Amino acid sequence: MRRRAAITSVGRFVPERVLSNHDLEAMVDTSDEWIMARTGIRERRLAAAGTGTSELAAAAAQEALDRRGIGPDDIDLIIVGTITPDMMFPSTACLVQDKLGATRAWGFDLSAACCGFLYSLSVGAQFIETGAHDRVLVIGADVMSSIINYKDRATCVIFGDGAGAILLEAARDGEEGFLGFQHRIEGSGGRYLYLPGGGSQKPPSHETVDRELHYVHQDGRQVFKYAVRRTYEMTTGLLQAHGFTPQDVSLLIAHQANVRILDATGERLGLPAHKIVKNIETLGNTTAGTIPLALYDAVENGRLQKGDLVLFSSVGAGFTAGASLLRWSGLRTDGRT
């Protein structure tokens, strides 16, 4: 029998500071009504200046370990999906490993913007399914406030900071766990959502700082069109490949980029509102953090029952896109067993 991966624990961390739409009204030419109508976001969380992504990631991971009843030495691998690493190197995974004291674990970062967690999840599942590892921490974390221009209302109203973590282990007898995934990149869309400065092409300099190249640049119209179309294609394609229809889905946990994208996706799939997780109103778009944070909320609010068919989906810069499908097995709290 094929060994499958299952999510056995969840954790999260969001900063205390709240940046509301009314706060933004004093910073940029915008209004609460304008932001809500276009994004569905009322407030977002911001980390204190100088806070590294590894701090958020480690806190979320620690909660996942605590809920599972295991220690850091039980972890084999740490994968961190992020586009805001503490520094170019070492990787954020190295810093998280040190903060947790997970001395047995190796790890790495995965850069896929808003698909960072979903891609990391699929990669982590392979290590479980092959039997290479027994416990894999997958973390989605970003401190987006570190790369946002708070004079640019096209981006500053959207993004927030946060981290979510899940623990992957082998599914037990009678559990189906992860069923499959479909991922795609379309590099020609990179010019619509990107951060031009800081890499090898445009290394940091007075010129790049003066030209504000170290901030996120976005063409919202193009991103929206691609996200709605590609999300529908990826989710329906994945469901069809496994013999399901949208009506079989118990819960859609999608990237929280924009409430209009979530609503359009739900409408095209024919999913009622109670089958779609939305927490964008209070957290904004935390990039790689959105899906694990939404999953955490679904667990805490009792929206997942054992045996539920759960569909994950995301679209982000790159362009990147993906979808994953799993049969929910429920969380484990029995320690090392």
VEXDREN-2710 file (C-alpha; in Angstrom, 1 decimal):
% VEXDREN-2710
k/r/px/py/pz
1/MET/0.0/0.0/0.0
2/ARG/1.3/3.4/-0.9
3/ARG/2.4/5.5/2.1
4/ARG/0.6/8.9/2.2
5/ALA/1.2/12.1/4.0
6/ALA/-1.2/13.6/6.5
7/ILE/-1.4/17.0/8.3
8/THR/-1.2/16.1/12.0
9/SER/-0.7/19.5/13.7
10/VAL/-1.0/23.2/13.0
11/GLY/0.4/26.4/14.5
12/ARG/0.4/30.1/13.8
13/PHE/1.8/33.4/14.7
14/VAL/0.6/36.9/13.9
15/PRO/2.1/40.2/15.3
16/GLU/0.2/42.2/17.8
17/ARG/0.3/45.5/16.0
18/VAL/-2.9/46.1/13.9
19/LEU/-2.8/48.5/10.9
20/SER/-6.4/49.4/10.1
21/ASN/-7.8/51.0/7.0
22/HIS/-8.4/54.1/9.0
23/ASP/-4.7/54.2/9.9
24/LEU/-3.9/54.0/6.2
25/GLU/-6.2/56.9/5.5
26/ALA/-3.7/59.1/7.3
27/MET/-0.7/57.6/5.4
28/VAL/-1.9/57.5/1.8
29/ASP/-4.7/58.7/-0.5
30/THR/-7.3/56.0/0.3
31/SER/-10.4/55.3/2.4
32/ASP/-11.9/52.4/4.3
33/GLU/-14.7/52.2/1.8
34/TRP/-12.2/52.1/-1.2
35/ILE/-10.1/49.4/0.4
36/MET/-13.1/47.2/1.5
37/ALA/-14.8/47.5/-1.9
38/ARG/-11.6/46.4/-3.8
39/THR/-10.0/43.9/-1.5
40/GLY/-12.3/43.0/1.4
41/ILE/-9.5/43.9/3.9
42/ARG/-10.3/45.9/7.0
43/GLU/-7.1/45.5/8.9
44/ARG/-3.8/43.7/8.8
45/ARG/-1.0/42.8/11.3
46/LEU/2.5/44.3/11.1
47/ALA/5.7/43.1/12.8
48/ALA/7.9/45.5/14.6
49/ALA/10.7/47.1/12.5
50/GLY/13.7/44.8/12.4
51/THR/11.7/41.6/13.1
52/GLY/12.9/38.8/10.9
53/THR/10.6/36.2/9.2
54/SER/12.4/33.5/11.2
55/GLU/10.9/34.8/14.4
56/LEU/7.4/34.5/13.2
57/ALA/8.1/31.1/11.5
58/ALA/9.7/29.6/14.6
59/ALA/6.8/30.8/16.9
60/ALA/4.2/29.2/14.5
61/ALA/6.3/26.0/14.3
62/GLN/6.7/25.8/18.1
63/GLU/2.9/25.9/18.5
64/ALA/2.5/23.1/16.0
65/LEU/5.0/21.0/18.0
66/ASP/3.4/21.8/21.3
67/ARG/-0.1/20.8/20.0
68/ARG/1.3/17.5/18.7
69/GLY/3.1/16.8/22.0
70/ILE/6.5/16.3/20.5
71/GLY/9.9/18.1/20.8
72/PRO/12.2/19.7/18.2
73/ASP/14.4/16.6/18.1
74/ASP/11.5/14.6/16.6
75/ILE/11.7/16.7/13.4
76/ASP/13.5/15.4/10.3
77/LEU/13.1/18.3/7.9
78/ILE/12.1/22.0/7.9
79/ILE/10.8/23.7/4.8
80/VAL/10.1/27.4/4.9
81/GLY/8.1/29.0/2.1
82/THR/9.0/32.7/2.1
83/ILE/10.0/35.7/-0.1
84/THR/11.1/37.8/2.8
85/PRO/14.0/35.8/4.3
86/ASP/15.9/37.4/7.2
87/MET/18.8/37.7/4.9
88/MET/20.1/36.3/1.6
89/PHE/21.9/33.5/3.5
90/PRO/21.8/31.5/5.6
91/SER/18.4/30.3/4.8
92/THR/15.4/31.1/7.0
93/ALA/15.1/27.4/7.6
94/CYS/18.6/27.4/9.2
95/LEU/17.6/30.2/11.5
96/VAL/14.3/28.5/12.4
97/GLN/16.1/25.2/13.1
98/ASP/18.4/27.0/15.5
99/LYS/15.6/28.9/17.2
100/LEU/13.7/25.6/17.8
101/GLY/16.7/23.6/18.8
102/ALA/15.8/21.0/16.1
103/THR/19.4/19.7/15.9
104/ARG/18.4/16.5/14.0
105/ALA/16.6/18.4/11.2
106/TRP/17.9/19.7/7.9
107/GLY/16.0/22.2/5.9
108/PHE/15.8/24.8/3.1
109/ASP/13.7/27.7/1.9
110/LEU/11.4/27.7/-1.1
111/SER/10.6/30.9/-3.0
112/ALA/7.3/30.9/-4.8
113/ALA/5.7/34.1/-3.5
114/CYS/2.0/33.5/-2.7
115/CYS/2.4/29.8/-3.7
116/GLY/5.3/29.4/-1.3
117/PHE/3.4/27.3/1.3
118/LEU/1.5/25.2/-1.2
119/TYR/4.7/24.3/-3.1
120/SER/6.5/23.6/0.1
121/LEU/3.6/21.4/1.2
122/SER/3.8/19.3/-1.9
123/VAL/7.6/18.9/-1.6
124/GLY/7.3/18.0/2.1
125/ALA/4.7/15.4/1.3
126/GLN/7.1/13.6/-1.1
127/PHE/9.6/13.1/1.7
128/ILE/6.8/11.4/3.8
129/GLU/5.4/9.3/1.0
130/THR/8.8/8.0/0.0
131/GLY/9.6/7.0/3.6
132/ALA/12.7/9.2/3.6
133/HIS/11.4/11.1/6.6
134/ASP/8.7/10.6/9.3
135/ARG/8.1/14.2/10.4
136/VAL/8.4/17.3/8.3
137/LEU/7.6/20.9/9.4
138/VAL/6.2/23.0/6.6
139/ILE/6.0/26.7/7.3
140/GLY/4.6/29.6/5.3
141/ALA/5.8/33.0/6.6
142/ASP/6.4/36.5/5.4
143/VAL/7.1/39.9/6.8
144/MET/5.6/41.7/3.8
145/SER/5.8/45.1/5.6
146/SER/9.6/45.0/5.0
147/ILE/9.2/45.2/1.2
148/ILE/6.0/47.4/0.9
149/ASN/6.0/51.1/0.0
150/TYR/3.5/52.7/2.3
151/LYS/3.2/55.6/-0.2
152/ASP/1.8/53.2/-2.8
153/ARG/-1.9/52.6/-2.2
154/ALA/-1.9/49.9/-4.8
155/THR/0.1/47.6/-2.6
156/CYS/0.2/49.0/1.0
157/VAL/-3.5/48.3/1.5
158/ILE/-3.2/44.6/0.7
159/PHE/-0.3/43.0/2.5
160/GLY/0.3/42.0/6.2
161/ASP/2.7/39.9/8.2
162/GLY/2.1/36.5/9.6
163/ALA/3.2/32.8/9.7
164/GLY/1.5/29.4/9.7
165/ALA/3.0/26.0/10.2
166/ILE/1.9/22.4/9.7
167/LEU/3.4/19.1/10.7
168/LEU/3.4/16.3/8.1
169/GLU/3.5/12.6/9.1
170/ALA/2.5/9.3/7.5
171/ALA/-1.2/8.7/7.3
172/ARG/-2.4/5.9/9.6
173/ASP/-4.3/2.8/8.4
174/GLY/-7.7/3.8/7.0
175/GLU/-6.6/7.4/6.4
176/GLU/-6.1/8.7/2.8
177/GLY/-4.2/11.9/3.5
178/PHE/-2.8/13.7/0.5
179/LEU/-4.3/12.7/-2.8
180/GLY/-2.4/14.8/-5.2
181/PHE/-1.4/18.2/-6.5
182/GLN/-1.0/20.2/-9.7
183/HIS/1.4/23.1/-10.0
184/ARG/2.3/25.5/-12.8
185/ILE/4.5/28.5/-13.5
186/GLU/4.1/31.0/-16.2
187/GLY/7.2/33.2/-16.2
188/SER/5.9/35.7/-18.8
189/GLY/3.7/37.0/-16.0
190/GLY/6.6/38.0/-13.8
191/ARG/6.5/41.6/-15.0
192/TYR/3.1/42.1/-13.4
193/LEU/4.1/41.3/-9.8
194/TYR/7.7/41.5/-8.8
195/LEU/10.4/43.1/-6.6
196/PRO/13.1/44.4/-9.0
197/GLY/15.9/45.4/-6.7
198/GLY/18.2/43.5/-4.4
199/GLY/19.1/40.5/-6.6
200/SER/22.1/39.9/-8.9
201/GLN/20.6/41.9/-11.7
202/LYS/20.1/45.0/-9.6
203/PRO/22.2/44.7/-6.5
204/PRO/21.5/47.2/-3.7
205/SER/22.9/50.6/-4.4
206/HIS/22.1/54.3/-3.8
207/GLU/20.4/54.2/-7.2
208/THR/18.2/51.2/-6.5
209/VAL/17.1/52.7/-3.2
210/ASP/16.4/56.1/-4.7
211/ARG/14.3/54.5/-7.5
212/GLU/12.4/52.5/-4.9
213/LEU/13.2/49.2/-6.5
214/HIS/13.3/47.3/-3.2
215/TYR/9.5/47.5/-2.9
216/VAL/6.8/45.2/-4.4
217/HIS/5.6/46.4/-7.8
218/GLN/2.2/45.2/-9.0
219/ASP/-0.2/45.5/-11.9
220/GLY/-3.4/44.6/-10.0
221/ARG/-5.6/44.3/-13.0
222/GLN/-3.4/41.7/-14.7
223/VAL/-2.9/39.7/-11.5
224/PHE/-6.6/39.6/-10.8
225/LYS/-7.5/38.3/-14.3
226/TYR/-4.8/35.6/-14.2
227/ALA/-5.7/34.6/-10.6
228/VAL/-9.4/34.0/-11.3
229/ARG/-8.8/32.1/-14.6
230/ARG/-5.9/30.0/-13.4
231/THR/-7.4/29.1/-10.0
232/TYR/-10.5/27.7/-11.7
233/GLU/-8.4/25.7/-14.2
234/MET/-6.1/24.3/-11.6
235/THR/-8.8/23.3/-9.1
236/THR/-11.1/21.7/-11.6
237/GLY/-8.3/20.0/-13.3
238/LEU/-7.0/18.5/-10.1
239/LEU/-10.5/17.4/-9.0
240/GLN/-11.2/15.8/-12.4
241/ALA/-7.9/13.9/-12.3
242/HIS/-9.0/12.3/-9.1
243/GLY/-12.5/11.6/-10.1
244/PHE/-14.2/14.4/-8.1
245/THR/-16.3/17.4/-8.9
246/PRO/-16.5/20.7/-7.0
247/GLN/-19.6/19.4/-5.3
248/ASP/-17.5/16.8/-3.6
249/VAL/-15.4/19.4/-1.9
250/SER/-16.0/20.0/1.8
251/LEU/-13.8/23.1/2.2
252/LEU/-11.8/25.3/-0.1
253/ILE/-8.8/26.9/1.6
254/ALA/-7.4/29.3/-1.0
255/HIS/-4.7/32.0/-0.9
256/GLN/-6.2/35.1/0.7
257/ALA/-5.2/37.6/-1.9
258/ASN/-8.4/39.5/-2.5
259/VAL/-12.0/38.8/-1.5
260/ARG/-13.2/39.4/-5.0
261/ILE/-10.9/36.6/-6.3
262/LEU/-12.2/34.3/-3.6
263/ASP/-15.8/35.2/-4.4
264/ALA/-15.2/34.8/-8.2
265/THR/-13.6/31.4/-7.6
266/GLY/-16.4/30.2/-5.5
267/GLU/-19.0/31.3/-8.0
268/ARG/-17.2/29.6/-10.9
269/LEU/-16.8/26.4/-8.9
270/GLY/-20.4/26.5/-7.7
271/LEU/-19.3/26.4/-4.0
272/PRO/-21.6/28.0/-1.4
273/ALA/-20.1/30.5/1.0
274/HIS/-19.9/28.1/3.9
275/LYS/-17.4/25.9/2.0
276/ILE/-14.9/28.8/1.5
277/VAL/-12.5/29.9/4.2
278/LYS/-12.1/33.7/4.4
279/ASN/-9.9/35.5/6.9
280/ILE/-8.5/38.2/4.7
281/GLU/-10.7/40.9/6.4
282/THR/-8.6/40.8/9.6
283/LEU/-5.2/39.6/8.3
284/GLY/-4.8/40.8/4.8
285/ASN/-2.6/39.1/2.3
286/THR/0.3/37.5/4.2
287/THR/1.7/35.9/1.0
288/ALA/3.1/32.4/2.0
289/GLY/1.3/32.7/5.3
290/THR/-2.3/32.9/4.1
291/ILE/-3.1/29.2/3.5
292/PRO/-1.7/27.8/6.7
293/LEU/-3.3/30.7/8.7
294/ALA/-6.7/30.0/7.0
295/LEU/-6.3/26.2/7.7
296/TYR/-5.6/27.1/11.4
297/ASP/-8.8/29.1/11.6
298/ALA/-10.8/26.4/9.9
299/VAL/-9.5/23.9/12.5
300/GLU/-10.2/26.2/15.5
301/ASN/-13.7/27.1/14.2
302/GLY/-14.6/23.4/13.9
303/ARG/-15.1/23.6/10.1
304/LEU/-13.1/20.4/9.4
305/GLN/-14.3/16.9/10.2
306/LYS/-12.4/13.7/9.7
307/GLY/-13.0/12.4/6.1
308/ASP/-13.6/15.9/4.6
309/LEU/-12.3/16.5/1.1
310/VAL/-10.1/19.7/1.4
311/LEU/-9.0/21.7/-1.7
312/PHE/-6.1/24.1/-1.4
313/SER/-5.3/26.6/-4.2
314/SER/-3.1/29.6/-4.8
315/VAL/-1.9/31.9/-7.5
316/GLY/1.0/34.3/-7.1
317/ALA/4.0/36.2/-8.5
318/GLY/6.0/34.4/-11.1
319/PHE/3.3/33.7/-12.2
320/THR/2.9/30.7/-10.0
321/ALA/-0.2/28.6/-9.5
322/GLY/-1.1/25.4/-7.8
323/ALA/-3.7/23.2/-6.1
324/SER/-3.5/20.4/-3.7
325/LEU/-6.2/17.9/-2.6
326/LEU/-6.4/15.9/0.6
327/ARG/-8.7/13.9/2.8
328/TRP/-8.7/15.4/6.2
329/SER/-7.5/13.0/8.9
330/GLY/-7.8/15.2/12.0
331/LEU/-5.0/16.4/14.3
332/ARG/-3.0/14.2/16.6
333/THR/-2.2/15.0/20.2
334/ASP/-0.7/11.7/21.3
335/GLY/2.9/12.7/21.3
336/ARG/5.5/10.4/19.7
337/THR/3.1/7.6/18.9
END
